Structures are given as structure tokens and as C-alpha cells.
């Protein structure tokens, strides 16, 4: 049974359409459809049903979905063990979208320096999504915001850094009062469903500010570029100070102690890659000075 066919099946289940599955797998929709047809013939039953542009697993498909995910994870580990360090396999790492551009490349470089043959699978997403991925053991570890609830038995979360809220505005506004800007300028809001966005809402309520909202989005990098281009101002976790300074936006300190976004590592302490996760944590604490707010 071809793992590529299983990957196509899982992609359709995850993304809800043949077209999106094809885009994610970097193949044509016709190729995805052909793989599913072959897989269904081999198994002997329909696994996917379509309605217009949407596609979803059948009842039979739902019954095997978790088992297929497990087979794909095992296949990746077998391939990694056969071709690389026999003790490492593959590290499956989830990364909160906001940390992907700056933190992840540096962290992976440190890991590759220690383990040149290490293979890694990296996926990004919101912290709540990554939390569920770790608990379901689809990934080994996630760099994410602190979980809202206590960790399930056997899982751990450890603090890496605390991020204060900061005002970002175009350079021309660098000397303005931040609360005045929040009340008078178009406001680009960080998604309220996320921990950082909730901290923003707490601050606005504390000062009774009703911003002129222009946009709500879950991607900090996009917010920063839009601020640079004069689309509006924003209140965000100060997640990448050096990078924000480099693109030409003003970071304005707020007038009072502000809520923090606590970022850390969440993992299965009894997982097969627990020792490698501990190495990742140790290396995160040794990152360069641009991450000077990382907790020792």
C-alpha cells in the first residue's frame, strides 16, 4: 500500500477538498483523485465522498483515519532511522505561526549542529491547534503559548519566554502617545481567539479604548508589514524586537505594565522523542541575544 496514497487521503480529510489537498501536496487535483481511486480499489470500499468542491471521508474513511495517521508517522520514522542516526528517527515539531520566521530557523540550526543527520517535520498553526496535535500524538512537541487548562497526565509545558505588549506604528508616529494612537488611528487587531489577542483586549478594556478596527488577523508578520506600509497601528506581543526594528516600524512602549504572552514548549514527556525534545529546550535557552527575554 503506497504511503503517497495514504497521504492524499489524510490531506483530503484535513483540508476538505481535492483541490486544496493537491495544493498542499504540490501535485495536480487529477493525481490526488487517481490516488484515492486506487486506494479505494485496494481497500475495497469508498473512503471519500464529494459534494461540489468539497470532499470529506465516508463512514469507512472515518473509521480508518486515525490508523492511517499512525501508519504515516511510523513510515516517516522508519525512513529516518534507516537513513540517519538510528537513535533519532524524525522530530515532529509544531511552531506557533508568530515564532516561525525568526525563532524556528535559529533553533533548527542549533539542533542540526548537534545532530547533523536529524530529520525534522515542521508544521505551524495557532497554539490551540498545536496543543491538540501534541495531545493526539500527531506531533512530538510544540513551541506555543501557555495552555489555558492544566496539562493532561504525562504531558508538560515549560516556559521559554515572556513577551510584553508593544505598540507598533509607522515611523512618522514614533513620538506620539500610544493610547491616543489606539483611539484615533485605524487599528489592526491581533486575533482575539489567541492568547496574545486576549492580552490586547485586556489592555484596551483597562484604558477604556474603543479602537477604529480595520482588520483582525492571526498573523503577526502580516500586521507588522501593514503597519510599516501605513495601513494602521497595532498592539501586539513583542515577539521579534530585532526583526520589527529592521523593517522600519516604530515600537512604542506602553504607559503601564502590560499583560504578557507566555511562550514555551509543550510535549509528551513519555514520548519516543522525549530526550530529543529536552535537547531542543536546552538549545532554545542558548539562543542569541535577540531572544534575551528567554527564561534561564
C-alpha positions as CSV (number, residue, x, y, z in Angstrom):
1,X,0.0,0.0,0.0
2,X,1.6,3.3,-1.2
3,X,2.2,5.8,1.6
4,X,1.6,8.6,-1.0
5,X,-2.0,7.3,-1.5
6,X,-2.5,7.4,2.3
7,X,-1.1,11.0,2.4
8,X,-3.6,12.1,-0.2
9,X,-6.4,10.6,1.8
10,X,-5.3,12.3,5.0
11,X,-4.9,15.6,3.2
12,X,-8.4,15.5,1.8
13,X,-9.7,14.8,5.3
14,X,-7.7,17.6,6.8
15,X,-8.4,20.3,4.1
16,X,-11.8,19.4,2.9
17,X,-11.3,19.4,-0.8
18,X,-9.3,17.6,-3.5
19,X,-8.0,21.0,-4.9
20,X,-6.7,22.1,-1.5
21,X,-5.2,18.7,-0.8
22,X,-3.4,18.9,-4.2
23,X,-2.1,22.4,-3.5
24,X,-0.7,21.3,-0.1
25,X,0.9,18.2,-1.6
26,X,2.2,20.1,-4.6
27,X,0.6,17.8,-7.2
28,X,-2.4,18.1,-9.5
29,X,-6.0,17.5,-8.4
30,X,-6.2,14.7,-11.0
31,X,-3.3,13.0,-9.4
32,X,-4.9,13.2,-6.0
33,X,-8.2,11.8,-7.4
34,X,-6.3,9.0,-9.1
35,X,-4.5,8.1,-5.8
36,X,-7.8,8.0,-3.9
37,X,-9.4,5.8,-6.6
38,X,-6.5,3.3,-6.4
39,X,-6.6,3.3,-2.6
40,X,-10.3,2.7,-2.6
41,X,-9.9,-0.2,-5.0
42,X,-7.2,-1.7,-2.9
43,X,-9.1,-1.5,0.3
44,X,-12.4,-2.5,-1.3
45,X,-14.7,0.4,-0.2
46,X,-15.3,4.1,-0.8
47,X,-13.2,6.3,1.5
48,X,-14.1,9.8,0.3
49,X,-17.4,11.4,-0.8
50,X,-17.7,14.7,-2.8
51,X,-20.3,17.4,-2.8
52,X,-19.5,20.2,-5.2
53,X,-16.0,21.4,-4.5
54,X,-16.0,19.9,-1.0
55,X,-14.8,16.4,-0.1
56,X,-15.0,14.5,3.2
57,X,-14.3,11.0,4.4
58,X,-17.1,8.4,4.3
59,X,-18.0,6.5,7.4
60,X,-15.5,3.8,6.4
61,X,-12.9,6.6,5.9
62,X,-13.5,8.0,9.3
63,X,-13.0,4.5,10.8
64,X,-9.5,4.2,9.4
65,X,-8.4,7.8,9.6
66,X,-6.6,7.6,12.9
67,X,-4.9,4.3,12.0
68,X,-3.7,5.8,8.7
69,X,-2.2,8.8,10.5
70,X,-0.4,6.4,12.7
71,X,0.9,4.4,9.7
72,X,2.3,7.6,8.1
73,X,4.0,8.6,11.3
74,X,5.6,5.1,11.6
75,X,6.7,5.3,8.0
76,X,8.5,8.6,8.4
77,X,10.3,7.3,11.5
78,X,11.3,4.1,9.7
79,X,12.7,6.0,6.8
80,X,14.6,8.4,9.1
81,X,16.0,5.5,11.2
82,X,17.1,3.7,8.1
83,X,18.9,6.6,6.5
84,X,20.1,8.6,9.5
85,X,21.1,8.2,13.2
86,X,19.4,5.0,14.4
87,X,18.5,6.6,17.7
88,X,16.9,9.8,16.4
89,X,14.2,9.0,13.9
90,X,12.2,12.1,12.9
91,X,11.4,15.0,15.2
92,X,7.8,16.3,14.6
93,X,7.8,19.9,15.6
94,X,4.8,22.3,15.8
95,X,5.5,26.0,15.9
96,X,3.1,28.9,16.7
97,X,2.8,30.9,13.5
98,X,4.3,34.0,15.1
99,X,7.6,32.3,16.0
100,X,8.1,30.6,12.7
101,X,10.0,33.2,10.8
102,X,12.7,34.1,13.4
103,X,12.9,31.6,16.2
104,X,12.5,28.3,14.3
105,X,15.4,28.7,11.8
106,X,17.8,29.5,14.6
107,X,16.6,26.7,16.8
108,X,16.8,24.1,14.0
109,X,20.3,25.3,13.1
110,X,21.4,24.6,16.7
111,X,19.8,21.1,16.6
112,X,21.4,20.3,13.2
113,X,24.8,21.4,14.6
114,X,24.4,18.8,17.3
115,X,22.7,16.1,15.2
116,X,23.7,16.6,11.5
117,X,21.6,13.6,10.4
118,X,18.4,14.7,12.2
119,X,15.3,14.8,10.2
120,X,12.5,17.2,11.2
121,X,8.9,17.7,10.2
122,X,7.6,21.2,11.0
123,X,4.1,22.5,10.9
124,X,2.7,25.8,12.0
125,X,-0.6,26.9,13.4
126,X,-2.4,28.6,16.3
127,X,-1.4,27.4,19.8
128,X,-4.8,25.8,20.4
129,X,-4.4,23.7,17.2
130,X,-0.8,22.7,18.1
131,X,-1.9,21.7,21.6
132,X,-4.4,19.2,20.2
133,X,-1.8,17.9,17.8
134,X,0.6,17.1,20.6
135,X,-2.1,15.5,22.8
136,X,-3.2,13.3,19.8
137,X,0.5,12.5,19.3
138,X,0.4,13.6,15.7
139,X,3.5,15.7,16.6
140,X,6.1,15.3,19.3
141,X,6.4,18.8,20.6
142,X,5.1,22.3,20.0
143,X,6.5,25.8,20.7
144,X,3.3,27.6,21.7
145,X,1.5,29.9,24.1
146,X,0.8,28.6,27.6
147,X,-2.2,26.2,27.6
148,X,-5.4,27.5,29.1
149,X,-6.0,24.4,31.1
150,X,-3.8,22.1,33.2
151,X,-1.7,19.7,31.1
152,X,-3.1,16.2,30.7
153,X,-1.3,13.4,32.6
154,X,2.1,12.7,31.0
155,X,2.3,16.0,29.2
156,X,4.4,19.0,30.2
157,X,4.7,22.7,29.3
158,X,7.8,24.7,30.2
159,X,8.2,28.4,29.9
160,X,10.8,29.8,27.5
161,X,10.0,33.5,27.3
162,X,7.5,36.2,28.3
163,X,6.5,38.8,25.8
164,X,5.2,42.3,26.8
165,X,2.7,44.0,24.7
166,X,4.1,46.8,22.5
167,X,2.6,49.4,20.2
168,X,3.8,49.4,16.6
169,X,3.2,52.3,14.4
170,X,4.7,53.9,11.2
171,X,8.0,55.8,11.8
172,X,6.3,59.1,11.4
173,X,4.3,58.5,14.6
174,X,7.2,57.3,16.8
175,X,6.8,60.3,19.3
176,X,3.1,60.1,19.7
177,X,1.2,58.9,22.8
178,X,0.3,55.2,22.2
179,X,-3.1,55.3,23.8
180,X,-4.0,58.4,21.7
181,X,-3.0,56.5,18.5
182,X,-5.0,53.4,19.6
183,X,-8.1,55.6,20.0
184,X,-7.7,57.7,16.8
185,X,-5.9,55.7,14.1
186,X,-7.1,52.7,12.1
187,X,-6.5,49.6,14.2
188,X,-5.1,46.3,13.1
189,X,-6.2,43.7,15.7
190,X,-4.4,40.5,16.6
191,X,-6.9,37.7,16.6
192,X,-8.9,37.7,19.8
193,X,-9.2,33.9,19.9
194,X,-5.4,33.7,20.6
195,X,-3.6,34.3,23.9
196,X,-1.8,37.4,22.5
197,X,-5.0,38.8,21.1
198,X,-6.7,38.3,24.5
199,X,-3.9,40.3,26.2
200,X,-4.6,43.1,23.7
201,X,-8.3,43.1,24.6
202,X,-7.4,43.2,28.3
203,X,-5.3,46.3,27.7
204,X,-7.9,48.1,25.6
205,X,-10.6,47.5,28.2
206,X,-8.3,48.6,31.1
207,X,-7.9,52.0,29.4
208,X,-11.5,52.2,28.0
209,X,-10.2,52.4,24.4
210,X,-12.6,51.7,21.6
211,X,-10.3,51.4,18.5
212,X,-11.3,52.1,15.0
213,X,-10.9,48.5,13.8
214,X,-9.8,48.0,10.2
215,X,-8.7,44.3,10.3
216,X,-8.5,41.3,12.6
217,X,-5.9,38.6,11.6
218,X,-3.9,35.9,13.3
219,X,-0.6,36.5,11.7
220,X,1.8,39.0,13.4
221,X,4.1,39.3,10.4
222,X,1.3,40.5,8.2
223,X,0.2,43.0,10.8
224,X,3.8,44.3,11.1
225,X,4.1,44.8,7.3
226,X,0.8,46.6,7.1
227,X,1.8,48.9,9.9
228,X,5.0,49.7,8.0
229,X,3.0,50.5,4.9
230,X,0.8,53.0,6.8
231,X,-2.4,50.9,6.8
232,X,-2.9,51.3,10.6
233,X,-1.4,50.8,14.1
234,X,-1.4,47.7,16.2
235,X,-0.9,46.4,19.7
236,X,1.0,43.1,19.6
237,X,3.2,40.8,21.7
238,X,6.8,42.0,21.3
239,X,7.8,38.6,19.8
240,X,10.7,39.7,17.5
241,X,12.1,43.1,18.5
242,X,15.2,42.9,16.2
243,X,13.1,42.0,13.2
244,X,10.4,44.6,13.9
245,X,13.2,47.3,14.1
246,X,14.7,46.0,10.8
247,X,11.6,46.5,8.7
248,X,11.1,50.2,9.7
249,X,8.2,50.3,12.2
250,X,8.3,52.1,15.5
251,X,8.0,50.1,18.7
252,X,6.4,52.3,21.3
253,X,6.5,51.4,25.0
254,X,3.1,51.4,26.7
255,X,2.5,53.6,29.7
256,X,1.9,50.9,32.2
257,X,2.9,47.3,33.0
258,X,1.2,45.3,30.3
259,X,-0.2,41.7,30.1
260,X,2.4,39.2,28.9
261,X,2.2,36.4,26.4
262,X,4.0,33.4,27.8
263,X,5.6,31.2,25.2
264,X,7.0,27.8,25.9
265,X,7.4,24.1,24.9
266,X,4.6,21.6,25.2
267,X,5.4,17.9,24.8
268,X,4.6,14.3,25.7
269,X,7.2,13.6,28.5
270,X,6.9,9.9,27.8
271,X,7.1,10.1,24.1
272,X,9.6,8.3,22.0
273,X,11.5,11.5,21.2
274,X,11.4,12.9,24.8
275,X,15.2,13.1,25.1
276,X,15.4,14.9,21.8
277,X,12.8,17.4,23.0
278,X,14.9,18.0,26.1
279,X,17.8,18.9,23.8
280,X,15.5,21.3,21.9
281,X,14.6,23.0,25.2
282,X,18.2,23.3,26.2
283,X,19.2,24.8,22.8
284,X,16.3,27.3,22.9
285,X,17.7,28.6,26.2
286,X,21.1,29.2,24.4
287,X,19.7,31.2,21.5
288,X,21.3,34.6,20.6
289,X,20.8,37.9,22.4
290,X,17.8,38.7,20.1
291,X,15.9,36.4,22.4
292,X,17.3,37.9,25.6
293,X,13.8,37.6,27.2
294,X,14.1,33.8,27.2
295,X,13.9,32.5,30.7
296,X,17.0,30.9,32.1
